[in-house]
Amino acid sequence: MSKFWTDVVRQIEPYVPGEQPKITGLIKLNTNESPYPPSPAVAKTVDSDAIDLLRLYPDPNATELTQALADYYQLDFGQVFVGNGSDEVLAQLFMAFFQGRGQLLYPDISYSFYPVYCELFGVPATTIPLRDDFSLALDDYQADAAGIIFPNPNAPTGMGVALDHIEALLRARPHTLVVVDEAYIDFGGQSAASLVPHYDNLLVVQTFSKSRALAGMRVGFALGQRDLIEGLERVKNSFNSYPLDRLAQRAATAALKDELYFQACCAKVVATRQRMTDALTDWGFHVLPSQANFIFAKPPAGIDAETLASQLREHKILVRYFKRERISDYLRISVGTDEQTDSLLNVVESLL
């Protein structure tokens, strides 16, 4: 601990990302990455022209990507903001809209970066418990607050919230900013992007890391009405006016335009997710209904989740275990390829 640390740095509990080990032959089902490579169109963007242009600063407005996102979601250019992954976008919106403005509400079981940002930016927060079945009920978000944030589908449960419930919340809380974090929306949920033109209290955050298979590029974006996007731009330009590099901008634009490949990969993930769910359910696991590229599963009676995670690791299969209240009996398992899923299921069956 350095004598130069501020009180914030001393007290904060940093976010702990999923393990990224350097082990050959590992089946990595712990960080919800895509099991499939990016669109073939992405490789074509890294040509000699792109490499030569790396000597120049990137477009600070990511104009081509921003316009492509606006076209894709049928929005105006000024309703789109891009950044280095959705985590950076979230950090900037915490600064722009929550810091110094009052209470923030979010689920008690949710993305574990939210409490970290609350500590980092001094945002007071109240957690709203999920229901006993782990569903996220927006009717429970009645307390006075400057903001509400939740993932849809939720993480690590994978359970989604219906679009009409989100719209009802927006109508009921017109003076509260509602942030819908849609990192996993493309695997079965219904995006709130269509509501952006109609509500000035909505921000939708998405990422290219999951369904677009660009986790290594770090591309995220937010959709909202112009004054909200302007607030994000003001924070960005006070912190880093060149947030997204040239290759990331080109790769993300190419991936976004390859709709057929995107849809095919999502469909494969959904099909494999269902196959994995069915098999584990047959063996006595309790698997929550997932709309994400992972499942949240409780092993049968008599089998400890943490022990099972350790046993899987011994077979070079990584899954995610959270030693937290309410969910310590569950494992989060990313959806892999069919071959990876076969290996997982074979090992689980042998351990059972």
C-alpha positions as CSV (number, residue, x, y, z in Angstrom):
1,M,0.0,0.0,0.0
2,S,1.6,3.2,-1.1
3,K,1.7,6.3,1.1
4,F,0.6,8.3,-2.0
5,W,-2.7,6.5,-2.4
6,T,-5.8,8.6,-1.9
7,D,-8.5,7.5,0.5
8,V,-10.6,6.3,-2.4
9,V,-7.9,4.0,-3.7
10,R,-7.3,2.7,-0.2
11,Q,-10.9,1.8,0.4
12,I,-12.1,0.6,-3.0
13,E,-12.6,-3.1,-3.8
14,P,-11.6,-3.4,-7.4
15,Y,-13.6,-5.4,-9.9
16,V,-12.2,-8.9,-10.4
17,P,-12.4,-10.0,-14.0
18,G,-12.7,-13.6,-15.0
19,E,-9.5,-15.6,-15.1
20,Q,-7.5,-15.4,-18.3
21,P,-4.9,-18.2,-17.7
22,K,-2.1,-19.1,-20.1
23,I,-2.7,-22.8,-20.3
24,T,-2.7,-24.8,-23.5
25,G,-5.7,-27.0,-24.3
26,L,-8.0,-25.2,-21.9
27,I,-11.7,-25.0,-22.5
28,K,-12.5,-21.5,-21.4
29,L,-16.2,-21.2,-20.3
30,N,-15.7,-18.6,-17.6
31,T,-15.8,-15.1,-19.2
32,N,-18.7,-15.2,-21.7
33,E,-16.5,-14.6,-24.7
34,S,-17.8,-15.7,-28.1
35,P,-16.9,-19.2,-29.0
36,Y,-16.7,-18.2,-32.7
37,P,-14.3,-15.8,-34.4
38,P,-15.3,-12.4,-35.7
39,S,-16.9,-11.9,-39.1
40,P,-14.5,-12.7,-41.9
41,A,-15.0,-9.1,-43.0
42,V,-13.0,-8.0,-39.9
43,A,-9.8,-9.6,-41.2
44,K,-10.1,-7.7,-44.4
45,T,-10.0,-4.4,-42.6
46,V,-6.5,-5.0,-41.3
47,D,-4.8,-4.3,-44.6
48,S,-1.6,-2.4,-45.4
49,D,-3.5,0.8,-45.7
50,A,-4.9,0.4,-42.2
51,I,-1.5,-0.4,-40.8
52,D,0.1,2.7,-42.5
53,L,-2.6,5.0,-41.1
54,L,-1.8,3.9,-37.6
55,R,0.8,6.7,-37.5
56,L,-2.1,9.1,-37.4
57,Y,-4.5,9.7,-34.6
58,P,-7.9,8.1,-35.1
59,D,-11.1,9.9,-35.9
60,P,-12.1,11.3,-32.4
61,N,-15.8,11.0,-33.3
62,A,-15.5,7.5,-34.9
63,T,-17.7,8.9,-37.6
64,E,-18.1,5.8,-39.8
65,L,-18.8,3.5,-36.9
66,T,-21.2,6.0,-35.2
67,Q,-23.1,6.4,-38.5
68,A,-23.3,2.7,-39.0
69,L,-24.7,2.2,-35.5
70,A,-27.2,5.0,-36.1
71,D,-28.3,3.4,-39.3
72,Y,-28.5,-0.1,-37.7
73,Y,-30.7,1.1,-34.8
74,Q,-32.6,3.7,-36.9
75,L,-31.4,6.6,-34.9
76,D,-29.7,9.9,-35.6
77,F,-25.9,10.3,-35.6
78,G,-26.2,12.5,-32.5
79,Q,-28.0,9.7,-30.6
80,V,-24.9,7.4,-30.6
81,F,-21.8,7.4,-28.4
82,V,-18.9,5.0,-28.8
83,G,-16.0,4.1,-26.4
84,N,-13.4,1.5,-25.4
85,G,-15.8,-1.3,-24.4
86,S,-19.0,-0.9,-22.5
87,D,-17.1,-0.8,-19.2
88,E,-15.6,2.6,-20.2
89,V,-18.9,3.8,-21.4
90,L,-20.5,2.9,-18.1
91,A,-17.7,4.7,-16.2
92,Q,-18.2,7.8,-18.2
93,L,-22.0,7.8,-17.7
94,F,-21.5,7.3,-14.0
95,M,-19.4,10.5,-14.1
96,A,-21.8,12.4,-16.4
97,F,-25.1,11.5,-14.8
98,F,-24.8,10.0,-11.3
99,Q,-21.8,11.6,-9.6
100,G,-23.1,14.2,-7.1
101,R,-26.7,13.8,-8.2
102,G,-28.2,11.4,-5.6
103,Q,-29.1,7.8,-5.1
104,L,-28.6,5.0,-7.7
105,L,-30.6,1.8,-7.7
106,Y,-29.4,-1.5,-9.1
107,P,-30.1,-5.2,-8.4
108,D,-28.4,-6.9,-5.5
109,I,-27.3,-9.7,-7.8
110,S,-25.9,-8.1,-10.9
111,Y,-22.8,-6.9,-12.7
112,S,-20.2,-6.4,-10.1
113,F,-18.7,-3.3,-11.7
114,Y,-21.7,-1.2,-10.6
115,P,-20.6,-1.1,-6.9
116,V,-17.0,-0.5,-7.9
117,Y,-18.0,2.6,-9.9
118,C,-20.2,3.8,-7.1
119,E,-17.2,3.7,-4.8
120,L,-14.9,5.2,-7.3
121,F,-17.2,8.2,-8.1
122,G,-18.8,8.6,-4.7
123,V,-22.3,7.6,-5.9
124,P,-24.6,6.6,-3.0
125,A,-26.4,3.4,-4.0
126,T,-29.3,1.1,-2.8
127,T,-29.4,-2.5,-4.0
128,I,-32.9,-3.9,-4.9
129,P,-33.1,-7.6,-4.2
130,L,-34.0,-9.9,-7.0
131,R,-37.1,-12.0,-6.4
132,D,-36.8,-15.4,-4.9
133,D,-36.7,-17.0,-8.4
134,F,-33.9,-14.5,-9.3
135,S,-36.2,-12.5,-11.6
136,L,-35.6,-8.8,-11.8
137,A,-39.0,-7.0,-11.1
138,L,-38.9,-3.4,-12.1
139,D,-42.0,-2.8,-10.0
140,D,-39.6,-2.9,-7.1
141,Y,-37.8,0.2,-8.2
142,Q,-40.0,2.8,-6.5
143,A,-37.5,4.6,-4.2
144,D,-36.5,8.1,-5.1
145,A,-33.3,8.1,-7.1
146,A,-31.3,10.0,-9.6
147,G,-30.7,6.8,-11.6
148,I,-31.5,3.2,-12.1
149,I,-29.2,0.7,-13.8
150,F,-29.6,-3.0,-14.6
151,P,-28.3,-5.5,-17.1
152,N,-30.8,-7.0,-19.5
153,P,-30.4,-9.9,-19.6
154,N,-29.1,-9.8,-16.1
155,A,-25.7,-11.1,-15.1
156,P,-24.8,-13.6,-13.8
157,T,-28.4,-15.1,-13.9
158,G,-29.0,-14.7,-17.6
159,M,-32.7,-13.8,-17.0
160,G,-34.2,-11.1,-19.1
161,V,-36.7,-8.3,-18.6
162,A,-39.6,-7.8,-21.1
163,L,-39.5,-4.6,-23.1
164,D,-43.0,-3.5,-22.0
165,H,-41.8,-3.6,-18.3
166,I,-38.9,-1.3,-19.2
167,E,-41.2,1.1,-21.0
168,A,-43.6,1.1,-18.0
169,L,-40.6,2.0,-15.7
170,L,-39.6,4.9,-18.1
171,R,-43.1,6.2,-18.0
172,A,-43.5,5.9,-14.2
173,R,-40.1,7.5,-13.5
174,P,-39.7,10.4,-16.0
175,H,-37.2,12.3,-13.8
176,T,-35.0,9.3,-13.2
177,L,-32.3,8.3,-15.7
178,V,-32.7,4.6,-16.6
179,V,-29.7,2.8,-17.9
180,V,-30.2,-0.6,-19.6
181,D,-27.0,-2.5,-19.9
182,E,-27.5,-4.8,-22.9
183,A,-24.2,-6.7,-23.1
184,Y,-26.1,-10.0,-23.8
185,I,-29.2,-8.7,-25.5
186,D,-28.5,-10.4,-28.9
187,F,-28.9,-14.0,-27.5
188,G,-32.7,-13.8,-26.8
189,G,-33.7,-10.5,-25.4
190,Q,-35.5,-7.5,-26.9
191,S,-33.4,-4.4,-27.0
192,A,-34.7,-1.1,-25.6
193,A,-33.0,0.8,-28.5
194,S,-36.4,1.2,-30.1
195,L,-37.5,3.3,-27.1
196,V,-34.7,5.8,-27.4
197,P,-36.5,8.3,-29.6
198,H,-39.5,8.3,-27.3
199,Y,-37.9,8.7,-23.8
200,D,-35.4,11.4,-22.7
201,N,-34.6,9.4,-19.5
202,L,-33.2,6.3,-21.3
203,L,-29.7,5.2,-22.0
204,V,-29.0,1.8,-23.7
205,V,-25.4,0.5,-23.4
206,Q,-24.1,-2.4,-25.6
207,T,-20.8,-4.0,-26.5
208,F,-19.2,-5.7,-29.5
209,S,-17.4,-8.1,-27.1
210,K,-20.0,-10.9,-27.0
211,S,-22.3,-11.3,-30.0
212,R,-19.9,-9.6,-32.4
213,A,-16.9,-11.6,-31.1
214,L,-14.6,-8.5,-30.6
215,A,-13.8,-8.8,-26.9
216,G,-10.1,-8.2,-27.8
217,M,-10.9,-5.0,-29.6
218,R,-12.8,-3.3,-26.7
219,V,-15.7,-1.5,-28.5
220,G,-18.8,-0.4,-26.7
221,F,-21.5,2.2,-27.3
222,A,-24.5,4.0,-25.8
223,L,-27.7,5.0,-27.4
224,G,-29.8,7.9,-26.1
225,Q,-31.3,11.3,-26.9
226,R,-28.9,14.0,-27.9
227,D,-28.5,15.8,-24.6
228,L,-27.5,12.6,-22.9
229,I,-25.0,11.8,-25.7
230,E,-23.6,15.3,-25.4
231,G,-23.0,14.7,-21.7
232,L,-21.0,11.6,-22.5
233,E,-19.1,13.5,-25.1
234,R,-18.2,16.2,-22.7
235,V,-16.8,13.7,-20.2
236,K,-14.9,11.8,-23.0
237,N,-13.3,15.0,-24.3
238,S,-12.2,16.0,-20.8
239,F,-10.6,12.6,-20.3
240,N,-9.5,11.1,-23.6
241,S,-10.6,12.7,-26.9
242,Y,-9.3,9.7,-29.0
243,P,-10.8,6.7,-27.2
244,L,-11.2,4.2,-30.0
245,D,-8.2,3.3,-32.2
246,R,-8.3,3.1,-36.0
247,L,-8.3,-0.7,-36.2
248,A,-11.1,-1.0,-33.6
249,Q,-13.3,1.5,-35.5
250,R,-12.8,-0.4,-38.8
251,A,-13.3,-3.8,-37.3
252,A,-16.4,-2.9,-35.5
253,T,-17.9,-1.3,-38.6
254,A,-17.2,-4.4,-40.6
255,A,-18.6,-6.7,-38.0
256,L,-21.8,-4.6,-37.7
257,K,-22.4,-4.7,-41.5
258,D,-22.1,-8.5,-41.7
259,E,-25.6,-9.3,-40.5
260,L,-25.8,-12.8,-41.9
261,Y,-22.7,-14.0,-40.0
262,F,-23.9,-12.2,-36.8
263,Q,-27.3,-13.9,-36.9
264,A,-25.8,-17.3,-37.7
265,C,-23.4,-17.1,-34.7
266,C,-26.2,-16.0,-32.4
267,A,-28.4,-18.8,-33.5
268,K,-25.6,-21.4,-32.9
269,V,-25.1,-20.1,-29.4
270,V,-28.8,-20.2,-28.6
271,A,-29.1,-23.8,-29.9
272,T,-26.0,-25.0,-27.9
273,R,-27.3,-23.2,-24.8
274,Q,-30.5,-25.1,-25.0
275,R,-28.7,-28.4,-25.5
276,M,-26.5,-27.8,-22.5
277,T,-29.5,-26.7,-20.4
278,D,-31.5,-29.8,-21.3
279,A,-28.6,-32.2,-20.5
280,L,-27.9,-30.6,-17.1
281,T,-31.5,-30.4,-16.2
282,D,-31.9,-34.1,-17.0
283,W,-29.0,-34.8,-14.5
284,G,-30.7,-32.9,-11.7
285,F,-29.3,-29.4,-12.1
286,H,-31.5,-26.4,-11.6
287,V,-30.8,-24.1,-14.6
288,L,-32.3,-20.6,-14.7
289,P,-34.0,-19.6,-18.0
290,S,-31.2,-17.8,-19.9
291,Q,-31.4,-15.2,-22.6
292,A,-27.6,-14.7,-22.6
293,N,-24.6,-16.6,-23.9
294,F,-24.2,-18.4,-20.6
295,I,-26.3,-20.4,-18.2
296,F,-26.5,-20.2,-14.4
297,A,-26.8,-23.7,-13.0
298,K,-27.2,-25.2,-9.5
299,P,-25.8,-28.7,-9.2
300,P,-27.9,-31.5,-7.8
301,A,-28.3,-32.0,-4.1
302,G,-25.2,-33.3,-2.5
303,I,-22.8,-31.7,-5.0
304,D,-21.0,-28.5,-4.0
305,A,-20.8,-25.9,-6.7
306,E,-17.3,-24.7,-5.7
307,T,-16.0,-28.2,-5.6
308,L,-17.5,-29.0,-9.0
309,A,-15.8,-25.9,-10.4
310,S,-12.5,-27.1,-9.0
311,Q,-13.0,-30.6,-10.4
312,L,-13.8,-29.2,-13.9
313,R,-10.6,-27.1,-13.7
314,E,-8.6,-30.3,-13.1
315,H,-10.0,-31.5,-16.5
316,K,-8.9,-28.2,-18.1
317,I,-12.5,-26.7,-18.2
318,L,-12.9,-23.3,-16.6
319,V,-16.3,-22.1,-15.4
320,R,-17.2,-19.1,-13.1
321,Y,-17.9,-19.6,-9.4
322,F,-19.1,-16.6,-7.3
323,K,-18.6,-16.9,-3.6
324,R,-21.4,-14.5,-2.8
325,E,-24.5,-14.6,-0.7
326,R,-27.6,-16.1,-2.5
327,I,-25.6,-17.5,-5.5
328,S,-22.8,-19.5,-3.9
329,D,-24.7,-22.7,-4.9
330,Y,-24.5,-21.8,-8.6
331,L,-22.0,-22.0,-11.5
332,R,-22.0,-19.6,-14.4
333,I,-21.1,-21.5,-17.6
334,S,-20.4,-19.8,-20.9
335,V,-21.8,-21.3,-24.0
336,G,-18.9,-22.8,-26.1
337,T,-18.7,-24.5,-29.4
338,D,-20.5,-27.8,-29.8
339,E,-17.2,-29.6,-29.3
340,Q,-16.4,-27.7,-26.1
341,T,-19.9,-28.4,-24.9
342,D,-19.6,-32.1,-25.6
343,S,-16.4,-32.1,-23.5
344,L,-18.0,-30.2,-20.7
345,L,-21.0,-32.5,-20.6
346,N,-18.9,-35.7,-20.8
347,V,-16.8,-34.5,-17.8
348,V,-19.8,-33.4,-15.8
349,E,-21.5,-36.8,-16.4
350,S,-18.4,-38.7,-15.3
351,L,-18.1,-36.6,-12.1
352,L,-21.8,-37.1,-11.3
